[in-house]
Each structure stands twice: as structure tokens, then as C-alpha cells.
């Protein structure tokens, strides 16, 4: 259990294991201290872990000798998963099945999953594809003309904004009259740009807007720009992400 009590992964990290008769493990170390958490994972013989790729990288760099032999399942979500992270975890947790989880706070939780094939574990560079929709979820590619194509039947190379359609979305009402990313009831426009692959999975291409993900946290540059413009003497402001911030 590495999530804060006000963070949406709480639903999966705490309630899911208890619901199926498992044990929720709480670290005896500050989650920000990667080396101590890495040692705790081994000492507590944790079998299932849910991590952001950034945290996964920090833990892999601090893995104890012998790694985490008890780990059987590790899911990564919250930001793009790089193959370098997968490669590191295939060595430190050799018995674990590795998953790339995709979702948004609004969906909530993971709405798509990819079990990373064993023969892919040694790939270098780039990011891991997004998987297919879980039961009850349809992934759609929205084109510039507003048309929507099911990801499962999209032509290889087709690009668009990823749309999530599921009956599990909460009904959304904005007092100002807008729907944000909720294009209709049961439909959420994620703002993520994707490209269809021949095997039905999706390559993540980036954002349709300027939203940034930094260590699994959303950052809205426009909000920072607005705060800067409120400072005396500031007449213009622009906020950009850098590779070092990711």
C-alpha cells in the first residue's frame, strides 16, 4: 500500500486485496525512500505490487541482492511505461508477470491492460504499448473529423484521440454547463493520442493538449501560467516540460 488515502488507486491497492481474501501490506518505511521500500518488499514477501514507472525505476535501482523472488504480479500505471523499466524488473523480479495498466482518474482505475509477453522483455528503447480494454470497456480512436473507430478494428497505423466507452463511468454534471472530457454519458475523451498496431494494441504518442505527467502526477501548465501572470510585473508566461522533469 503505497498510495495516499486521498488518491484514487486506494480503491485497488487497499480494497481489492481485502475483497478477495488477500493481505494489504503497509511499508514500515517512508515511501519516498526507495532503498528502504525495496528492502521492505523483499522482507514482507509482497506478492502483488502496483507502481508508477517512475517509482518502479527507483525501486529497481535499489533492489536488494536477490531481488524480489516472492513477487508474482507487478502492474505499472500512471504514466508511459518504458521498456527499460520492464527490463530492470524482469531481472529483479524474475517470477513476476508484468502488466502495463492504462486508465485515468476520471475512468477511474485501469480500463485497459497488457500482459507483457516474456519474449518481449529484453527490448530496448521506447515505450510499452497500451493493451486492450478490460471486460465492459471499449476503446475507440477519435479522428480529427469526430468519427470514432473501435481500437480493435482500427487499421494498423491509424491515429487518433483515445476515447473510453463504458457503463462504469460516473454520471458527470458540471454546474458551468461543460462536460470536460466527458463527451456523453458513458464516454470519456482522454486527451491521449494513440496509434493502432497490427496486433490490436496501441502505441501512446503523447497528449492532444499541453498536460504533463511528472512521476505519475498530472501537471497543467496553464494553471501555473495563470499563477505567474497574477504576479506583479509579469506580462507574459509560458510553462514547458523538460526531459529532466519527467
Order of alpha helices (4+ residues) and beta strands (2+ residues): alpha-beta-alpha-beta-alpha-beta-beta-beta-beta-beta-beta-beta-beta-beta-beta-alpha
